[in-house]
């Protein structure tokens, strides 16, 4: 059908599970305060972010 976009193709991994290829960036922060500042800045710039603490 014209004008319709196809769903992204899911790849079959070595273990047999299908997955969608994704890319990410990890930013190392000095402390929780910097963590919050960096997160808020990236969100304001339109990036989809996830917060993690390790």
N, C-alpha and C positions, 0 to 999 in steps of 0.2 A: 504494500500500500504506500502510496506516495505521501510524503510529509510526516510519516511516523518514524520515530527513532527506535532502533533496536536496543534492547537491554544489553548492558555490558556482558561480554562473554565470561563465564566463570571457568577458570582453569582447573584441571585435574592434577592434584599434587601427587608426589610419589606414594604417599600413604593412602591414596584413594579418595581423599576429601576434596571437594570443590572449594575454591576460594577466589576472591576478587582481589587482584593486585592493588595495593595501596602504598602510598608513600608518606613519610612523616619526618619531622625534625625534632630533636631533643635539645632543649636549652637548659644548660646547667646554671643554677642560680646560687648565690652566696647564702641566702637565708629566705625565710618565709615572706618577708616584706618585699624583697626583690621578685620573688616568685609571683606575688600578686600583681606587681607593677607590670611585669613582662606579659602575664596572662591578659590583663586588661588592655594593654597596648595592642597585642596581636588580635584580640577580639574586635577592638575598635577599627582595626585595619581590614576587617572582614574575614579573617582566618577562622576556620572551625578548629576549636581547641579542646583538649581534654587535660584535666589537671591530674597529676600523679605525684606521689611522694614516696621516695624509696630510701 
